[in-house]
Amino acid sequence: MHILTTTSASLDDLAEPIDLRQTPADVVALSFTDSDLAGLAAAWNADAERLPSMRLAALRDLRHPMSVDLWIDSVARHARVILVRILGGYDWWRYGCE
């Protein structure tokens, strides 16, 4: 006999809301991978005087819906460009995409 599960849980259910406390910038970039963010930061810093301001955030820190809302209100809505690299597709960061 098999017992069917009646509830489901995801890693997002375990996430606590956090405020990244970032200040607004012209360009914001989000990714799940630290190497993406580190590479972008290094390239940006190489010519920072000529480039607009930029903020980076790890998507793992924005898993809770309240964290996403706080970040959008304080950072993203002020940005001129928002770059999001979602590894694994839309379902990995559904709330943020919507």
Order of alpha helices (4+ residues) and beta strands (2+ residues): beta-alpha-beta-alpha-beta-alpha
